[in-house]
Amino acid sequence: MSPDVGAAPGAGSQPGAATGAGMPFRRVALIGLGLIAGSLAHAMRAQGFTGQIVGHARSAETRDTAARIGLVDSVYDSAAAAVAGADLVVLAVPVGAMGAVAAEIGPHLEPGAILTDVGSVKQAVIDAVGPHVPAGVHFIPGHPLAGTEQSGPESGFATLFRNRWWLLTPLPGTDPAAQDRLVALIGAVGAHVDVMDPAHHDLVLAVTSHAPHLIAYTMVGVADHLRRVTEGEVIKYSAAGFRDFTRIAASDPTMWRDVFLHNREATLDILGRFTEELFVLQRAIRMGDGQHLHDYFSRTRAIRRGIIDAGQDTDAPDFGRVPVGGAARDKG
Amino acid sequence: MSPDVGAAPGAGSQPGAATGAGMPFRRVALIGLGLIAGSLAHAMRAQGFTGQIVGHARSAETRDTAARIGLVDSVYDSAAAAVAGADLVVLAVPVGAMGAVAAEIGPHLEPGAILTDVGSVKQAVIDAVGPHVPAGVHFIPGHPLAGTEQSGPESGFATLFRNRWWLLTPLPGTDPAAQDRLVALIGAVGAHVDVMDPAHHDLVLAVTSHAPHLIAYTMVGVADHLRRVTEGEVIKYSAAGFRDFTRIAASDPTMWRDVFLHNREATLDILGRFTEELFVLQRAIRMGDGQHLHDYFSRTRAIRRGIIDAGQDTDAPDFGRVPVGGAARDKG
């Protein structure tokens, strides 16, 4: 796992020195080699990036896999070695690991380099990483709203970011030229950038992501308890709706543990609202208030239409799933 | 909307007089012309059924659409007229409408005919329909675990039932030969049959379908309230997880109102367990108990694997969704 001979760490980059298709970087270091980092590497290559992409992962197994499949040009055993000479460093580790990684790489970051991250929580990452960023390095926190339920160095693919939003939460005083360079890279891999305040990001994501994930985990956990009672029927008959929840509840446990622990207040706030609302609907069921239920379900149907119209999901029924198994295997 | 000249209502069928590819019926009447009935018609035709398929829907608009697209051979203005001469009658209306339809058609059912339904709740349908079934008619309640978030006469497609479970909850004393004929039809359209007790069906479906649907409706409703605060951000950034919930929460409001009102006890029981479990996880977040969260999320991940291994969902990441929009439309 030694670096490529041609890696040329230590050579600083010049803003605007584009290396392929509007991606103004020469050497990109990915810290963490999971779904997001791997997809970024694939997407950059697919878009013609001709500079270096190097990486580090804490797990030796992940490093070995990444090296074997050629995910990046060079895999380094230490994060500090990986970032040397990089003009862009992307922290793609669980939110709870950001602070330790930043402490390790801080002294090794090149002056003028851009440091970003892909964490699903922003204020906690800013608090953890910020103190370790040396003067002259541009720290621009980010979060691509893209992912699948899969994880690890082999799960990435070049189109993950296509037509997705990539949120940036820059700190006051961020160098506009540095931000423009990062935005150019994000645009080159197919995503759209929005800029917002970190606290607002954390609230919006609590609604659109964190609370839904915890709810899906919970529903699948309830079914798991019952599965032992009903002898596998929950799995067997999951196509009635439940299986949708299991996809979300198959997401990486470490990543999501850290998300909840680091966006605690906003997530608990939304879950509190959820529980209130659930109780109102449970009461409507108990009291037989069909009108309330019908009105509620009609409103929620309209939201799906809004998401499809906004280009954020497919219009195909059932997400366009292809049925598993080409034909009936059993007549009775 | 007059019947086809060749419809020949009134001609009784003989068990075993198969009309195409192992579907032992001559004239099938579909009461209700939505997603399930339409898919059944498409699937039977695709499998070579050469007998008649006729139908009725309460809504004139639905009847017009069904006639225009040729969903069935004949569309009748009344359910009673549609069932005359049919050797299989399928009730495919919302659970809350089953009783009234059964009362209307009961006197017009042919001796020897099979009457089934596709309701998502079984005990309530048995209670509502049973009293209207004349002697000599075989009432065999059923429930195909298949559907999409779409509804109406144009939403059906021939592969909806492929590799799905179709549960039957026959009453004591059901004629085995009649049940075999229904099972043959279900097998011919690609589904697998399981037989169970109605009360057990209603409990299993509360876990795998009814509670997940109410939870999805609730989460989308919460986001709808917040959407007004956050100016469309919930829709814009829905790809972070939330959009999965919106698919389920786009399901037919009337159908689902009736499901909850008619499977009240089992649904409320599962929702009670869900809330308890949610509170335990909320507490773990509040107390910072990362180990509890990680262990929980690791268990739920395994369930997804079980569902894929059981052939009940695709292994493709993100359900195999195809990204909307071929390329970035916006660079900033």
Chai-1 contact restraints between the chains, C-beta under 6 A:
chainA,res_idxA,chainB,res_idxB,connection_type,confidence,min_distance_angstrom,max_distance_angstrom,comment,restraint_id
A,L145,B,Y237,contact,1.0,0.0,6.0,A-B,restraint_1
A,L145,B,A239,contact,1.0,0.0,6.0,A-B,restraint_2
A,L145,B,A240,contact,1.0,0.0,6.0,A-B,restraint_3
A,T148,B,P317,contact,1.0,0.0,6.0,A-B,restraint_4
A,T148,B,D318,contact,1.0,0.0,6.0,A-B,restraint_5
A,Q150,B,P317,contact,1.0,0.0,6.0,A-B,restraint_6
A,T159,B,P323,contact,1.0,0.0,6.0,A-B,restraint_7
A,R162,B,P323,contact,1.0,0.0,6.0,A-B,restraint_8
A,N163,B,P323,contact,1.0,0.0,6.0,A-B,restraint_9
A,N163,B,V324,contact,1.0,0.0,6.0,A-B,restraint_10
A,N163,B,G325,contact,1.0,0.0,6.0,A-B,restraint_11
A,R164,B,A239,contact,1.0,0.0,6.0,A-B,restraint_12
A,W165,B,Y237,contact,1.0,0.0,6.0,A-B,restraint_13
A,V183,B,G332,contact,1.0,0.0,6.0,A-B,restraint_14
A,G187,B,A328,contact,1.0,0.0,6.0,A-B,restraint_15
A,G187,B,K331,contact,1.0,0.0,6.0,A-B,restraint_16
A,G190,B,A328,contact,1.0,0.0,6.0,A-B,restraint_17
A,H192,B,D330,contact,1.0,0.0,6.0,A-B,restraint_18
A,V193,B,G332,contact,1.0,0.0,6.0,A-B,restraint_19
A,V204,B,E233,contact,1.0,0.0,6.0,A-B,restraint_20
A,V204,B,Y237,contact,1.0,0.0,6.0,A-B,restraint_21
A,V207,B,A223,contact,1.0,0.0,6.0,A-B,restraint_22
A,V207,B,L226,contact,1.0,0.0,6.0,A-B,restraint_23
A,V207,B,V234,contact,1.0,0.0,6.0,A-B,restraint_24
A,T208,B,V234,contact,1.0,0.0,6.0,A-B,restraint_25
A,T208,B,Y237,contact,1.0,0.0,6.0,A-B,restraint_26
A,T208,B,S238,contact,1.0,0.0,6.0,A-B,restraint_27
A,T208,B,A240,contact,1.0,0.0,6.0,A-B,restraint_28
A,T208,B,F242,contact,1.0,0.0,6.0,A-B,restraint_29
A,S209,B,A240,contact,1.0,0.0,6.0,A-B,restraint_30
A,S209,B,G241,contact,1.0,0.0,6.0,A-B,restraint_31
A,P212,B,M219,contact,1.0,0.0,6.0,A-B,restraint_32
A,P212,B,G241,contact,1.0,0.0,6.0,A-B,restraint_33
A,P212,B,F242,contact,1.0,0.0,6.0,A-B,restraint_34
A,P212,B,F245,contact,1.0,0.0,6.0,A-B,restraint_35
A,H213,B,G241,contact,1.0,0.0,6.0,A-B,restraint_36
A,I215,B,M219,contact,1.0,0.0,6.0,A-B,restraint_37
A,Y217,B,F297,contact,1.0,0.0,6.0,A-B,restraint_38
A,Y217,B,T300,contact,1.0,0.0,6.0,A-B,restraint_39
A,T218,B,E277,contact,1.0,0.0,6.0,A-B,restraint_40
A,T218,B,L278,contact,1.0,0.0,6.0,A-B,restraint_41
A,T218,B,L281,contact,1.0,0.0,6.0,A-B,restraint_42
A,M219,B,P212,contact,1.0,0.0,6.0,A-B,restraint_43
A,M219,B,I215,contact,1.0,0.0,6.0,A-B,restraint_44
A,V220,B,T300,contact,1.0,0.0,6.0,A-B,restraint_45
A,V220,B,I303,contact,1.0,0.0,6.0,A-B,restraint_46
A,G221,B,E277,contact,1.0,0.0,6.0,A-B,restraint_47
A,G221,B,Y296,contact,1.0,0.0,6.0,A-B,restraint_48
A,G221,B,T300,contact,1.0,0.0,6.0,A-B,restraint_49
A,V222,B,R273,contact,1.0,0.0,6.0,A-B,restraint_50
A,V222,B,F274,contact,1.0,0.0,6.0,A-B,restraint_51
A,V222,B,E277,contact,1.0,0.0,6.0,A-B,restraint_52
A,A223,B,V207,contact,1.0,0.0,6.0,A-B,restraint_53
A,D224,B,I303,contact,1.0,0.0,6.0,A-B,restraint_54
A,L226,B,V207,contact,1.0,0.0,6.0,A-B,restraint_55
A,E233,B,V204,contact,1.0,0.0,6.0,A-B,restraint_56
A,V234,B,V207,contact,1.0,0.0,6.0,A-B,restraint_57
A,V234,B,T208,contact,1.0,0.0,6.0,A-B,restraint_58
A,I235,B,G306,contact,1.0,0.0,6.0,A-B,restraint_59
A,I235,B,I307,contact,1.0,0.0,6.0,A-B,restraint_60
A,I235,B,A310,contact,1.0,0.0,6.0,A-B,restraint_61
A,Y237,B,L145,contact,1.0,0.0,6.0,A-B,restraint_62
A,Y237,B,W165,contact,1.0,0.0,6.0,A-B,restraint_63
A,Y237,B,V204,contact,1.0,0.0,6.0,A-B,restraint_64
A,Y237,B,T208,contact,1.0,0.0,6.0,A-B,restraint_65
A,S238,B,T208,contact,1.0,0.0,6.0,A-B,restraint_66
A,S238,B,I307,contact,1.0,0.0,6.0,A-B,restraint_67
A,S238,B,Q312,contact,1.0,0.0,6.0,A-B,restraint_68
A,A239,B,L145,contact,1.0,0.0,6.0,A-B,restraint_69
A,A239,B,R164,contact,1.0,0.0,6.0,A-B,restraint_70
A,A239,B,Q312,contact,1.0,0.0,6.0,A-B,restraint_71
A,A240,B,L145,contact,1.0,0.0,6.0,A-B,restraint_72
A,A240,B,T208,contact,1.0,0.0,6.0,A-B,restraint_73
A,A240,B,S209,contact,1.0,0.0,6.0,A-B,restraint_74
A,G241,B,S209,contact,1.0,0.0,6.0,A-B,restraint_75
A,G241,B,P212,contact,1.0,0.0,6.0,A-B,restraint_76
A,G241,B,H213,contact,1.0,0.0,6.0,A-B,restraint_77
A,G241,B,I248,contact,1.0,0.0,6.0,A-B,restraint_78
A,F242,B,T208,contact,1.0,0.0,6.0,A-B,restraint_79
A,F242,B,P212,contact,1.0,0.0,6.0,A-B,restraint_80
A,R243,B,I307,contact,1.0,0.0,6.0,A-B,restraint_81
A,R243,B,D313,contact,1.0,0.0,6.0,A-B,restraint_82
A,D244,B,D244,contact,1.0,0.0,6.0,A-B,restraint_83
A,D244,B,I248,contact,1.0,0.0,6.0,A-B,restraint_84
A,F245,B,P212,contact,1.0,0.0,6.0,A-B,restraint_85
A,T246,B,I303,contact,1.0,0.0,6.0,A-B,restraint_86
A,T246,B,R304,contact,1.0,0.0,6.0,A-B,restraint_87
A,T246,B,I307,contact,1.0,0.0,6.0,A-B,restraint_88
A,I248,B,G241,contact,1.0,0.0,6.0,A-B,restraint_89
A,I248,B,D244,contact,1.0,0.0,6.0,A-B,restraint_90
A,A249,B,T300,contact,1.0,0.0,6.0,A-B,restraint_91
A,A250,B,R301,contact,1.0,0.0,6.0,A-B,restraint_92
A,A250,B,R304,contact,1.0,0.0,6.0,A-B,restraint_93
A,P253,B,H294,contact,1.0,0.0,6.0,A-B,restraint_94
A,P253,B,F297,contact,1.0,0.0,6.0,A-B,restraint_95
A,P253,B,S298,contact,1.0,0.0,6.0,A-B,restraint_96
A,W256,B,F297,contact,1.0,0.0,6.0,A-B,restraint_97
A,R257,B,G290,contact,1.0,0.0,6.0,A-B,restraint_98
A,R257,B,L293,contact,1.0,0.0,6.0,A-B,restraint_99
A,R257,B,H294,contact,1.0,0.0,6.0,A-B,restraint_100
A,F260,B,I285,contact,1.0,0.0,6.0,A-B,restraint_101
A,L261,B,G288,contact,1.0,0.0,6.0,A-B,restraint_102
A,L261,B,G290,contact,1.0,0.0,6.0,A-B,restraint_103
A,R264,B,I285,contact,1.0,0.0,6.0,A-B,restraint_104
A,L271,B,Q282,contact,1.0,0.0,6.0,A-B,restraint_105
A,R273,B,V222,contact,1.0,0.0,6.0,A-B,restraint_106
A,F274,B,V222,contact,1.0,0.0,6.0,A-B,restraint_107
A,E277,B,T218,contact,1.0,0.0,6.0,A-B,restraint_108
A,E277,B,G221,contact,1.0,0.0,6.0,A-B,restraint_109
A,E277,B,V222,contact,1.0,0.0,6.0,A-B,restraint_110
A,L278,B,T218,contact,1.0,0.0,6.0,A-B,restraint_111
A,L281,B,T218,contact,1.0,0.0,6.0,A-B,restraint_112
A,Q282,B,L271,contact,1.0,0.0,6.0,A-B,restraint_113
A,I285,B,F260,contact,1.0,0.0,6.0,A-B,restraint_114
A,I285,B,R264,contact,1.0,0.0,6.0,A-B,restraint_115
A,G288,B,L261,contact,1.0,0.0,6.0,A-B,restraint_116
A,G290,B,R257,contact,1.0,0.0,6.0,A-B,restraint_117
A,G290,B,L261,contact,1.0,0.0,6.0,A-B,restraint_118
A,L293,B,R257,contact,1.0,0.0,6.0,A-B,restraint_119
A,H294,B,P253,contact,1.0,0.0,6.0,A-B,restraint_120
A,H294,B,R257,contact,1.0,0.0,6.0,A-B,restraint_121
A,Y296,B,G221,contact,1.0,0.0,6.0,A-B,restraint_122
A,F297,B,Y217,contact,1.0,0.0,6.0,A-B,restraint_123
A,F297,B,P253,contact,1.0,0.0,6.0,A-B,restraint_124
A,F297,B,W256,contact,1.0,0.0,6.0,A-B,restraint_125
A,S298,B,P253,contact,1.0,0.0,6.0,A-B,restraint_126
A,R299,B,D224,contact,1.0,0.0,6.0,A-B,restraint_127
A,T300,B,Y217,contact,1.0,0.0,6.0,A-B,restraint_128
A,T300,B,V220,contact,1.0,0.0,6.0,A-B,restraint_129
A,T300,B,G221,contact,1.0,0.0,6.0,A-B,restraint_130
A,T300,B,A249,contact,1.0,0.0,6.0,A-B,restraint_131
A,R301,B,A250,contact,1.0,0.0,6.0,A-B,restraint_132
A,I303,B,V220,contact,1.0,0.0,6.0,A-B,restraint_133
A,I303,B,D224,contact,1.0,0.0,6.0,A-B,restraint_134
A,I303,B,T246,contact,1.0,0.0,6.0,A-B,restraint_135
A,R304,B,T246,contact,1.0,0.0,6.0,A-B,restraint_136
A,R304,B,A250,contact,1.0,0.0,6.0,A-B,restraint_137
A,G306,B,I235,contact,1.0,0.0,6.0,A-B,restraint_138
A,I307,B,I235,contact,1.0,0.0,6.0,A-B,restraint_139
A,I307,B,S238,contact,1.0,0.0,6.0,A-B,restraint_140
A,I307,B,R243,contact,1.0,0.0,6.0,A-B,restraint_141
A,I307,B,T246,contact,1.0,0.0,6.0,A-B,restraint_142
A,A310,B,I235,contact,1.0,0.0,6.0,A-B,restraint_143
A,G311,B,V324,contact,1.0,0.0,6.0,A-B,restraint_144
A,G311,B,G325,contact,1.0,0.0,6.0,A-B,restraint_145
A,Q312,B,S238,contact,1.0,0.0,6.0,A-B,restraint_146
A,Q312,B,A239,contact,1.0,0.0,6.0,A-B,restraint_147
A,D313,B,R243,contact,1.0,0.0,6.0,A-B,restraint_148
A,T314,B,R321,contact,1.0,0.0,6.0,A-B,restraint_149
A,T314,B,V324,contact,1.0,0.0,6.0,A-B,restraint_150
A,P317,B,T148,contact,1.0,0.0,6.0,A-B,restraint_151
A,P317,B,Q150,contact,1.0,0.0,6.0,A-B,restraint_152
A,D318,B,T148,contact,1.0,0.0,6.0,A-B,restraint_153
A,F319,B,F319,contact,1.0,0.0,6.0,A-B,restraint_154
A,F319,B,R321,contact,1.0,0.0,6.0,A-B,restraint_155
A,R321,B,T314,contact,1.0,0.0,6.0,A-B,restraint_156
A,R321,B,F319,contact,1.0,0.0,6.0,A-B,restraint_157
A,P323,B,T159,contact,1.0,0.0,6.0,A-B,restraint_158
A,P323,B,R162,contact,1.0,0.0,6.0,A-B,restraint_159
A,P323,B,N163,contact,1.0,0.0,6.0,A-B,restraint_160
A,V324,B,N163,contact,1.0,0.0,6.0,A-B,restraint_161
A,V324,B,G311,contact,1.0,0.0,6.0,A-B,restraint_162
A,V324,B,T314,contact,1.0,0.0,6.0,A-B,restraint_163
A,G325,B,N163,contact,1.0,0.0,6.0,A-B,restraint_164
A,G325,B,G311,contact,1.0,0.0,6.0,A-B,restraint_165
A,A328,B,G187,contact,1.0,0.0,6.0,A-B,restraint_166
A,A328,B,G190,contact,1.0,0.0,6.0,A-B,restraint_167
A,D330,B,H192,contact,1.0,0.0,6.0,A-B,restraint_168
A,K331,B,G187,contact,1.0,0.0,6.0,A-B,restraint_169
A,G332,B,V183,contact,1.0,0.0,6.0,A-B,restraint_170
A,G332,B,V193,contact,1.0,0.0,6.0,A-B,restraint_171
